[in-house]
Amino acid sequence: MKMHYFVGIGGYAPLIPFLSTMAKQRGYSSFIVGFIFAVMPIPGLLAKLTFGMITDKFNCRRMVFVLSVFITSILVFIMLIIPDTNTNEEIDDVDAIRSPLFWLFWITITLFSATAMVKNVLEDTICMSLLGENKHKYGEQRLWGSIGYSLLAIVSGVCVDWYSKEQDYKNYTPCFVISLICFILDIIVVSTIKVVQQSPYNKKVSSDVKKLLTEVRILAFLVWIVLFGFFISFIWNFLFWYLEDLSTFYHPETKSWIKTLQGLAILIQCFGGEVPSFFLSGFILKRINHMNVFSILFFVYALMFFLFSIIKNPVYILPVEILNGITFALFYSGAISYANFSTPAGAEGTFQGVIGTALTGLGTPIGSLIGGYMFKIIGSIASFKILSALAIVTCIIQIIVTRMINRFSKNININSTTSCRCQSEVDID
C-alpha cells in the first residue's frame, strides 16, 4: 500500500494542481474553469457510489482497483496528445464552449477525475481492511502518497520551466510523461496487493447503512465534510491561478520560474504539513475528539485565507502552505477513521463512497462554481477575504452544533438508563 500511495497518488501531482493554469493558458475564464471543476465530479460521484456498492456486494475490489489504474493511464495518454491552443487573451465564454477542443479537454479530464474518485474509495477501503484493528495507523500509510505527490510536483514544475525556456507559453508535456510513467508502474504495484474482503454485503448491512444515514451525528459529520470540500476547492483549483495573478501584477520577475515555485509550494505543503500530520494523526485522533479536530481546522482555514488575501509576493505563499498540509492531513485522516468506526461490517466501501461523495461530489463542485464566479466578479484578493470570514462563521457553528448533539445524546442515554432502571424496579415489585 505504501508503494501504491507513493506512485498512485504521486501520479496525479504533475496534472491535478496544474489543470486550472492549463485551462487559463488555453484562454478560458475563471468562471468557465470553475464551471468545469463544478460539473467534473458528477460522473465520479455516481461512479464512486456505484462501484463502492458493487465491490461490496460481489467481492471484486481487486479487479476494479486494477482496472481503474489502467483506465487512468489511458486517459493520461489522451491528454498528452490533445492539441494545445495557447493564448494570452481570455476567450469569450460562449466561444470557448463552442470549441470542439474545449469539449475534448473537458470530457477527458472529467473521465480522469471519475476514475480517480473510484480508485480513491477503493484504495482507502482496502488499506483500512489490511490494517484491521490498527485503523488509527492509516495516516502512516497515506503519508507516502503525500511524499510521492510532493516530490513529483516539484520535479514536474522544474521540468516544465526548463522545457519551456524562451517560449511564450508553458509546455506541459513533461507533466503528462511523468504522470503516465507513474500510473504504468502503479498497475504493476496494485496487481500484487492482497485485498482482504471478508464480510459479504447483504440486505441487513444495506439496511444498517440507511439507518446510519438517519442519525444526527452522521448527518452533521457529512455536513462538515461538504463544507471542508467547499473551502479546499479554492486551494485545489484556484491557488495556482492566484499565484500567477500575483506574479503578473506585482512580481513579473517570477514568471520564468512560476511552475517551479508552484511545485515547491506543494513540496512544502506535503513535507512541512501533510507528512508529519499523517504520521501523527493516529496519536492526535486518539487524544482529541474528531469533532474538536474539525473545529480547529476550520479556524486554521480562516487564518490561511486571510494570509492569502494580504500576500503580494507569490514566494510568501510557501510558509502558509505548511498550514494547508496540516489541515488536509488531519481532516482526511479524521474523516476516514471516523467513517470506518461508524460503518457496519461489510459496507465499508459503500460508506467510504458516501464520504467521498460529500467531499468531492458536493463540497468541491459547489466551491469550484462559486469560486470561479467570485474570482471573475470581485477578484481573487476580495474572494479570499470573504472566505476567511465564512470559515470563522463555520467554525463557530460547528462548535455549537457539536456541543448540542453531544448534550442531546447524553440526555438520551440518561433517559434511557433511567427508564430501564424504573422498569427493573417495577419488575421487582
DOTOR-900356 format. One line per 5 residues: number of its first residue (from 1); for each residue x, z, y of C-alpha. Coordinates in pm, whole numbers, plus 50000, padded with zeros to 5 digits. Example, Ala and Ser with C-alpha at 12.3 -4.5 7.8 and 13.67 -1.06 7.14 Angstrom:
1) 51230 50780 49550; 51367 50714 49894
END
This chain:
1) 50000 50000 50000; 50288 50073 50239; 50428 49724 50182; 50084 49571 50230; 50020 49759 50554
6) 50363 49650 50681; 50321 49274 50625; 49940 49260 50609; 49880 49429 50943; 50212 49313 51085
11) 50099 48955 51029; 49834 48998 51297; 50086 49109 51562; 50205 48757 51653; 49844 48644 51714
16) 49583 48911 51792; 49747 49058 52106; 49818 48714 52248; 49482 48545 52181; 49342 48624 52526
21) 49651 48487 52704; 49648 48181 52476; 49290 48120 52587; 49382 48185 52951; 49661 47926 52926
26) 49403 47678 52797; 49214 47726 53125; 48930 47947 53001; 48797 48206 53249; 48790 48580 53177
31) 48413 48556 53131; 48450 48282 52867; 48724 48478 52693; 48509 48791 52700; 48218 48593 52559
36) 48442 48456 52281; 48553 48805 52182; 48196 48937 52207; 48048 48680 51968; 48355 48650 51746
41) 48293 48970 51542; 47932 48883 51446; 48018 48683 51129; 48274 48950 51042; 48011 49219 51091
46) 47786 49054 50835; 48075 48976 50600; 48207 49331 50617; 47876 49489 50520; 47804 49224 50257
51) 48141 49238 50084; 48152 49616 50110; 47830 49636 49905; 47932 49351 49669; 48265 49509 49582
56) 48100 49848 49530; 47833 49702 49303; 48037 49454 49099; 48373 49636 49090; 48558 49336 49232
61) 48759 49487 49518; 49091 49348 49399; 48970 48990 49366; 48805 48988 49710; 49110 49162 49857
66) 49349 48892 49738; 49108 48616 49836; 49076 48749 50192; 49453 48737 50242; 49469 48383 50100
71) 49197 48257 50333; 49368 48427 50628; 49686 48229 50553; 49492 47902 50558; 49329 47986 50893
76) 49667 48067 51050; 49794 47726 50942; 49489 47560 51101; 49556 47746 51428; 49914 47620 51415
81) 49806 47256 51415; 49527 47282 51678; 49639 47071 51978; 49740 47255 52295; 49555 47197 52625
86) 49764 47397 52869; 49674 47416 53239; 49744 47635 53540; 49392 47584 53674; 49080 47757 53549
91) 48836 47518 53383; 48469 47536 53479; 48282 47741 53220; 48034 47462 53139; 48312 47205 53099
96) 48504 47441 52871; 48205 47490 52642; 48151 47114 52619; 48506 47057 52492; 48545 46993 52114
101) 48883 47169 52124; 48712 47480 52259; 48479 47491 51959; 48764 47424 51715; 48963 47709 51871
106) 48663 47942 51875; 48545 47872 51519; 48894 47913 51376; 48967 48248 51543; 48615 48366 51456
111) 48672 48298 51086; 49016 48457 51120; 48850 48768 51264; 48588 48776 50987; 48845 48770 50706
116) 49044 49037 50891; 48737 49264 50903; 48669 49221 50531; 49033 49286 50447; 49041 49591 50672
121) 48747 49755 50493; 48892 49683 50150; 49246 49799 50227; 49128 50133 50368; 48883 50189 50082
126) 49149 50105 49821; 49404 50326 49996; 49164 50622 50002; 49085 50573 49633; 49455 50571 49544
131) 49515 50887 49747; 49249 51076 49552; 49241 51438 49668; 49515 51371 49924; 49297 51171 50161
136) 49442 51360 50456; 49767 51170 50390; 49605 50839 50481; 49794 50832 50811; 50127 50843 50627
141) 50032 50515 50457; 49872 50347 50757; 50169 50416 50985; 50358 50140 50802; 50105 49898 50946
146) 50198 50018 51293; 50568 49979 51214; 50520 49622 51094; 50284 49540 51382; 50523 49668 51648
151) 50838 49506 51507; 50675 49168 51459; 50511 49185 51803; 50843 49228 51984; 51009 48964 51764
156) 50724 48722 51838; 50737 48791 52212; 51112 48733 52229; 51082 48413 52021; 50804 48273 52243
161) 51004 48337 52564; 51315 48183 52406; 51126 47886 52263; 50955 47826 52598; 51268 47818 52814
166) 51248 47570 53103; 50887 47489 53014; 50588 47528 53243; 50384 47694 52969; 50446 47936 52687
171) 50483 47773 52347; 50323 47997 52084; 50446 47805 51778; 50682 48089 51669; 50383 48326 51660
176) 50194 48111 51411; 50500 48056 51192; 50588 48429 51176; 50225 48521 51103; 50198 48259 50826
181) 50513 48388 50656; 50378 48745 50665; 50044 48657 50506; 50207 48448 50234; 50423 48750 50148
186) 50111 48969 50159; 49941 48757 49893; 50225 48850 49658; 50207 49217 49755; 49829 49266 49719
191) 49832 49089 49383; 50039 49377 49245; 49835 49667 49387; 49649 49875 49129; 49292 49910 49251
196) 49113 50230 49147; 48736 50187 49139; 48589 50449 48910; 48235 50524 49023; 47982 50241 48978
201) 47744 50162 49261; 47383 50241 49175; 47043 50282 49332; 47091 50655 49369; 47410 50601 49571
206) 47232 50341 49784; 46957 50592 49849; 47216 50857 49935; 47379 50625 50192; 47044 50556 50356
211) 46972 50928 50366; 47318 50989 50514; 47240 50750 50800; 46939 50959 50898; 47148 51271 50960
216) 47200 51358 51326; 47569 51438 51284; 47636 51098 51121; 47437 50909 51384; 47629 51089 51658
221) 47955 51008 51480; 47862 50638 51476; 47781 50650 51848; 48131 50785 51922; 48277 50505 51710
226) 48081 50246 51913; 48197 50398 52242; 48557 50409 52122; 48527 50039 52033; 48386 49970 52380
231) 48685 50130 52552; 48953 49994 52324; 48824 49638 52364; 48956 49637 52721; 49303 49716 52589
236) 49293 49481 52292; 49151 49184 52480; 49241 49221 52847; 49552 49437 52890; 49793 49145 52845
241) 49572 48939 53076; 49608 49220 53331; 49987 49228 53285; 50008 48857 53358; 49797 48909 53671
246) 50038 49181 53789; 50331 48952 53715; 50177 48665 53910; 50061 48865 54214; 50331 49131 54254
251) 50637 49059 54039; 50679 48686 53964; 51037 48752 53851; 50894 48894 53527; 50706 48575 53431
256) 51000 48425 53242; 51010 48722 53000; 50648 48841 53014; 50592 48783 52640; 50895 48994 52560
261) 50752 49264 52789; 50416 49241 52613; 50584 49267 52273; 50786 49563 52399; 50460 49729 52509
266) 50328 49703 52152; 50660 49830 52015; 50643 50139 52236; 50271 50186 52163; 50336 50185 51790
271) 50670 50367 51759; 50613 50601 52052; 50247 50677 51978; 50094 50538 51659; 50367 50605 51403
276) 50420 50976 51483; 50045 51025 51531; 49958 50862 51199; 50229 51072 51033; 50098 51395 51186
281) 49728 51304 51164; 49676 51495 50838; 49835 51807 50986; 49632 51775 51309; 49297 51699 51146
286) 49335 51995 50910; 49368 52230 51206; 49149 52070 51473; 48788 51972 51412; 48733 51594 51405
291) 48486 51608 51693; 48727 51811 51907; 48992 51546 51849; 48745 51279 51963; 48673 51476 52281
296) 49042 51496 52365; 49089 51124 52303; 48804 51022 52534; 48973 51227 52807; 49305 51053 52735
301) 49131 50717 52771; 49012 50821 53117; 49369 50906 53211; 49505 50577 53072; 49253 50361 53258
306) 49329 50542 53583; 49702 50484 53536; 49640 50116 53462; 49448 50085 53790; 49736 50213 54007
311) 50022 50025 53840; 50157 49717 54021; 50478 49652 53829; 50396 49541 53471; 50707 49723 53347
316) 50545 50057 53432; 50280 49994 53168; 50533 50078 52897; 50521 50462 52912; 50139 50453 52931
321) 50135 50261 52603; 50254 50577 52426; 49915 50734 52506; 49742 50421 52380; 49918 50454 52044
326) 49834 50823 52012; 49463 50771 52083; 49423 50483 51840; 49609 50650 51552; 49430 50984 51578
331) 49086 50834 51630; 49126 50582 51348; 49263 50840 51103; 48989 51084 51201; 48715 50825 51161
336) 48837 50704 50822; 48883 51054 50678; 48555 51186 50824; 48371 50890 50674; 48526 50944 50330
341) 48443 51314 50323; 48083 51231 50418; 48029 50943 50176; 47860 50970 49833; 48091 50878 49543
346) 48082 50509 49459; 47968 50389 49802; 48295 50425 49991; 48318 50052 50063; 47962 50041 50192
351) 48007 50327 50437; 48350 50205 50547; 48171 49880 50625; 47925 50073 50841; 48214 50239 51026
356) 48387 49907 51079; 48063 49752 51200; 48017 50026 51457; 48374 49984 51583; 48441 49610 51578
361) 48087 49479 51526; 47916 49666 51809; 48161 49856 52030; 48430 49594 52086; 48189 49298 52132
366) 47993 49489 52397; 48316 49588 52569; 48453 49232 52549; 48143 49079 52709; 48118 49339 52984
371) 48496 49334 53033; 48510 48959 53080; 48229 48976 53335; 48390 49269 53521; 48731 49104 53537
376) 48577 48787 53681; 48341 48952 53933; 48525 49262 54060; 48878 49210 53933; 49097 49394 53684
381) 49204 49688 53903; 48849 49787 54002; 48741 49742 53640; 48993 49996 53515; 48890 50247 53784
386) 48527 50221 53674; 48632 50256 53310; 48822 50574 53392; 48505 50730 53533; 48298 50612 53234
391) 48547 50765 52991; 48527 51103 53167; 48146 51095 53152; 48162 51000 52783; 48399 51290 52715
396) 48163 51540 52879; 47856 51404 52700; 48037 51403 52365; 48136 51769 52405; 47781 51873 52498
401) 47617 51675 52215; 47864 51804 51958; 47802 52166 52056; 47425 52112 52043; 47449 51960 51696
406) 47670 52245 51574; 47435 52505 51716; 47129 52331 51572; 47293 52302 51231; 47392 52669 51243
411) 47034 52773 51324; 46902 52560 51040; 47141 52726 50797; 47048 53072 50924; 46676 53000 50896
416) 46726 52853 50551; 46919 53160 50436; 46659 53396 50586; 46379 53203 50420; 46549 53222 50082
421) 46612 53598 50124; 46248 53662 50217; 46128 53456 49923; 46354 53658 49691; 46211 53981 49828
426) 45857 53852 49767; 45950 53759 49412; 46099 54105 49356; 45786 54277 49494
END
